[in-house]
Amino acid sequence: MVKSDYRFASTLNPYGLDKNNNLVCVDDVPKGLDCGCVCPACKVDLIAKQGKERVYHFAHSCDDKSCLHIQETYFQLTKQILENNKYIMLPEYDIIKSEKIAITNITLQNLTYAANILPDIVVETEIGMQVYIRFKRKRGKDISFDRNNVYLELDANDIKINELESFLLYSTENKNWLNNPFYDKYLEQEYQTMESAISQIDNSAENNELYGIIEPNFVSNKSWSYDKQNMTNTNQEMLLNDLQNLEIDVSGNLTHKNH
């Protein structure tokens, strides 16, 4: 068997830690205790099960049903992928479009506790946003969290292990913002700026002097060129629609959704 047969929510563990503390797949190590691997969670010696009837997997050398080795393994694998690539794809939020964000630091769940929710991974980004990442469970109680923190839920239950890297780095599917005060504050400022610009448009249109009033930060990847002598209600509506179709990336650049 190969690791592509495993899904993120698998009950069998395909990864162990080798002597260099790197995650290795059960397909790539010797059979049995000769694999030289330990459990990523409890550090007990692992046995590489490579029989003919079941898919290859690691098992503890001693029976420890309390060990959360499956979750810990996948969290460490996620951390390893993000550390190696230094970025993560974040989904859209309101008019803020999805964007690849550079990562400056990553910690696992056992190092950080926030309110009543234990994040699986905490990611610090280059834009100063600290993201508490939690993988969605197929079963579990409703979660509560501190509204002052940023929470992102990832549903990777049906993701194959060999697809996890692509999911984290390129996909926006099955990623859901549970709470994001960082973007809320940013959007509030941008909406105020937009409202001010629209107000200026309304005031100028009354005097048939609609020109040169667009704020500099609205001039992005689009040329604003309206002739005040030929301005009509239709032109005004077009400009208002343009403003309402703006979207913002996480760096603060405004672009049009149609571009």
MORA-V255498 format. One record per run of one state. SS is the DSSP state (~ for helix, > for strand, _ for the rest). FROM is the first residue (numbers start at 1). TO is the last residue. If there is no record, write none. Layout:
ss = [SS,SS]
from = [FROM,FROM]
to = [TO,TO]
//
This chain:
ss = [_,~,_,>,_,>,_,>,_,>,~,_,>,~,_,>,_,>,_,>,_,~,_,>,_,>,_,>,_,>,~,_,>,_,>,_,>,_,>,_,>,_,>,~,_,>,_,~,_,~,_,~,_,~,_,>,_,>,_]
from = [1,3,6,7,8,13,14,15,18,23,26,29,32,33,36,38,39,45,50,57,61,69,86,87,91,93,94,96,97,99,109,112,114,115,117,118,121,126,130,136,150,155,160,161,171,175,180,181,207,216,219,228,231,233,245,246,249,254,257]
to = [2,5,6,7,12,13,14,17,22,25,28,31,32,35,37,38,44,49,56,60,68,85,86,90,92,93,95,96,98,108,111,113,114,116,117,120,125,129,135,149,154,159,160,170,174,179,180,206,215,218,227,230,232,244,245,248,253,256,259]
//
